């Protein structure tokens, strides 16, 4: 099973503030949808609550330690990151996407196969950060540039990184 982290991060690794996205990037949202539709997406409870609902045409796996947490039928609650991965393995999935937040990204970094990173040309204030991408552990294999326009608040690059054979846990 291929495990992909998908994230939008600023130059200073900020990914959010007050449990919200901090930019408007229509092209990035379209990429996110194109890549994740038809797949399982794993996220923490706070990320799920910031989205506000299960995303259409995807199966959400929400990680929470709250045994009372409810999610609509057809979606799944897991008690840990490890349990969420075991659920996906048990379903014989070809690919799963990790969509946040910071703690889930941190846990996923050592076992994921690729990083799908929107690198936003901005340095906003924030309270949630993506871990530093170590170039010894990850090789950039593609980069596509998007320019700021009426639907995209900032310039950004969509970058795909693959894990190197020399990956070292940080």
PyMOL commands that set and color helices and strands:
alter all, ss='L'
color gray80, all
select helices_A, chain A and resi 26-36+45-51+81-90+102-108
alter helices_A, ss='H'
color red, helices_A
select strands_A, chain A and resi 2-10+14-16+40-44+59-63+76-78+95-98+114-120+128-129+138-146+156-163
alter strands_A, ss='S'
color yellow, strands_A
deselect
rebuild
show_as cartoon
